[in-house]
């Protein structure tokens, strides 16, 4: 997670920035999915919210939609 955040900070524009955002979005989505499985709902919500925001900023609606699907699963698990 730290490396993904550093990459986003390092590449401040262009295609490299977009790829760094997508890498961080994927890392956050995976973390959010795992945290949902182990019932750490608050931090899972934070991770998934970040994943969706990064994917939207990168302009990748498919990745953002994947994050939204994970967020829905989180909300179902919370009841």
FITI-506802 format. One record per residue (C-alpha): residue number from 1; residue in one letter; x, y, z. Coordinates in nm, 3 decimals. Layout:
BEGIN
{site NUM; a; {X; Y; Z}}
...
This chain:
BEGIN
{site 1; x; {0.000; 0.000; 0.000}}
{site 2; x; {0.281; 0.235; 0.087}}
{site 3; x; {0.458; 0.173; -0.243}}
{site 4; x; {0.139; 0.232; -0.441}}
{site 5; x; {0.083; 0.561; -0.259}}
{site 6; x; {0.443; 0.664; -0.328}}
{site 7; x; {0.403; 0.584; -0.697}}
{site 8; x; {0.092; 0.804; -0.716}}
{site 9; x; {0.280; 1.087; -0.545}}
{site 10; x; {0.589; 1.042; -0.762}}
{site 11; x; {0.412; 1.042; -1.099}}
{site 12; x; {0.208; 1.360; -1.085}}
{site 13; x; {0.075; 1.356; -1.440}}
{site 14; x; {0.049; 1.159; -1.761}}
{site 15; x; {0.006; 0.791; -1.829}}
{site 16; x; {0.241; 0.693; -1.545}}
{site 17; x; {0.015; 0.873; -1.297}}
{site 18; x; {-0.290; 0.696; -1.439}}
{site 19; x; {-0.120; 0.356; -1.410}}
{site 20; x; {-0.011; 0.433; -1.053}}
{site 21; x; {-0.369; 0.527; -0.963}}
{site 22; x; {-0.497; 0.202; -1.110}}
{site 23; x; {-0.235; 0.000; -0.922}}
{site 24; x; {-0.334; 0.167; -0.596}}
{site 25; x; {-0.703; 0.117; -0.676}}
{site 26; x; {-0.646; -0.255; -0.727}}
{site 27; x; {-0.442; -0.285; -0.407}}
{site 28; x; {-0.711; -0.103; -0.210}}
{site 29; x; {-0.987; -0.315; -0.364}}
{site 30; x; {-0.807; -0.636; -0.272}}
{site 31; x; {-0.743; -0.509; 0.080}}
{site 32; x; {-1.107; -0.406; 0.116}}
{site 33; x; {-1.226; -0.746; -0.002}}
{site 34; x; {-1.001; -0.926; 0.245}}
{site 35; x; {-1.099; -0.694; 0.530}}
{site 36; x; {-1.465; -0.760; 0.455}}
{site 37; x; {-1.403; -1.134; 0.478}}
{site 38; x; {-1.242; -1.097; 0.821}}
{site 39; x; {-1.520; -0.863; 0.937}}
{site 40; x; {-1.312; -0.546; 0.969}}
{site 41; x; {-1.591; -0.344; 0.814}}
{site 42; x; {-1.486; 0.012; 0.899}}
{site 43; x; {-1.140; -0.012; 0.748}}
{site 44; x; {-1.275; -0.219; 0.458}}
{site 45; x; {-1.514; 0.067; 0.379}}
{site 46; x; {-1.225; 0.314; 0.382}}
{site 47; x; {-1.017; 0.096; 0.150}}
{site 48; x; {-1.300; 0.040; -0.095}}
{site 49; x; {-1.394; 0.407; -0.097}}
{site 50; x; {-1.033; 0.488; -0.187}}
{site 51; x; {-1.028; 0.221; -0.457}}
{site 52; x; {-1.339; 0.362; -0.621}}
{site 53; x; {-1.206; 0.720; -0.603}}
{site 54; x; {-0.871; 0.624; -0.756}}
{site 55; x; {-1.032; 0.426; -1.037}}
{site 56; x; {-1.267; 0.713; -1.117}}
{site 57; x; {-0.981; 0.963; -1.115}}
{site 58; x; {-0.790; 0.737; -1.357}}
{site 59; x; {-1.097; 0.724; -1.580}}
{site 60; x; {-1.141; 0.347; -1.557}}
{site 61; x; {-1.513; 0.288; -1.504}}
{site 62; x; {-1.472; -0.091; -1.510}}
{site 63; x; {-1.229; -0.079; -1.216}}
{site 64; x; {-1.459; 0.167; -1.037}}
{site 65; x; {-1.753; -0.066; -1.096}}
{site 66; x; {-1.556; -0.355; -0.952}}
{site 67; x; {-1.498; -0.147; -0.640}}
{site 68; x; {-1.868; -0.064; -0.621}}
{site 69; x; {-1.951; -0.436; -0.640}}
{site 70; x; {-1.717; -0.504; -0.349}}
{site 71; x; {-1.874; -0.216; -0.157}}
{site 72; x; {-2.217; -0.373; -0.211}}
{site 73; x; {-2.089; -0.703; -0.074}}
{site 74; x; {-1.950; -0.518; 0.228}}
{site 75; x; {-2.285; -0.352; 0.294}}
{site 76; x; {-2.467; -0.687; 0.263}}
{site 77; x; {-2.222; -0.846; 0.508}}
{site 78; x; {-2.283; -0.563; 0.755}}
{site 79; x; {-2.654; -0.627; 0.739}}
